[in-house]
Amino acid sequence: MKIMKDIKPRPITHAALSITHRCNLRCKYCYSVPKADRDMDIPTAYKTIDFLNGSEGDRITITFFGGEPLLLMDLMENIIDYAWSKYPSKFAFRASTNGVLINQCFLELCRKYNMSFVLSLDGNSEMQNANRITPTGKGSFALVEKNIDAILGFNPYTIVVSVITPETATLVYDSVTWLFDRGFKYVVQTLDHNADWNKNDLVTLAKQYKQLSRFYFNALEEGKKIYYSPFDERIKTRTIKPLQCGDLCDLANTQIAVAPSGRLYPCVQFIGNDTSEHQKFSIGDVFTGFNQEKRLNYVKENYGPKKPCDDCELNGRCMNGCGCVNWRATGKLNLVPVVLCEHERMLMPIVDKLANKLWKKNNELFKRKFYSPFFALSSYIEDCAIKSKGR
């Protein structure tokens, strides 16, 4: 991975607004527990918009985060109204939700403000219920599944974010194929790097990936446009370009997070419950601005060489560049957890074999997807034409 010189903070392009510490689920791998009964108030919300408007960038995407942001839909609408009335062309909005509270009121809010959202859903009932539970310990699958038709009706390109733990490694193939069969097109999946992984778990996961590689191959052969991050993102490092500093994670730099209190953090994973234990990670607040020295220190460390990656043949291809993942697992932005290294060494040959097979097959969709810079736009136009013709 190429290391940038003369590092200095750049204009903000993405801000995660953690508008509440409350949540209606108690996911076992959550990095913000226990849940606290604290919300962002209106004055802090408006001050946050004013502060972000001061960034030199032309456009900032704000993601409503939590906790569960849909607990405060009125606040979300107030923030958008304020931002668009005062700074008409500065902000775009989206949300990250567990899907339990999605209803027609929320979807109408999204339509009104052209707001998309990311759905946290681990997969089928067995996988979802293993870790994503309610405060009473019950699984949440049924609470989300009943909303899926409405979600896909609103946006068939809704992104699903899924987490794999050692306990759910055996369920990955069934869960991912269920998500695609259910109608989702974009699945982002990652490990819980803080979990207690062992070699047997990774062997199990390798078998699941190999099964999924056959599923992925057949899907593209049939002309189905699907995105599965463990495969797609690593194929891109061969067909498009190796990963550069900031591509995976640009914490404290172009990407920041804001706690309900208005304190600024490098990323949402640093907020925790915004108590004294976490405030040492703060890089300022929306009332007084950045502590630029602390902010720059985070940026420099995140952009520095990762350990122990210097001589690794996968450097520039693997997912070692996310400082947030490294920090949560090892306490340092530039120290990569062992399980991440082992996972990448296991996964990359599977991905490369899949890509080579599709290339040798001269698969048209594969070539367009990974070699055409206009694929996203042309694919969307095609889908719209097909949908229009089917009416």
Summary of the structure (lengths in Angstrom):
residues: 391
radius of gyration: 20.8
end to end distance: 48.0
largest distance: 58.7
contacts: 1262
relative contact order: 0.12
helix: 47%
strand: 14%
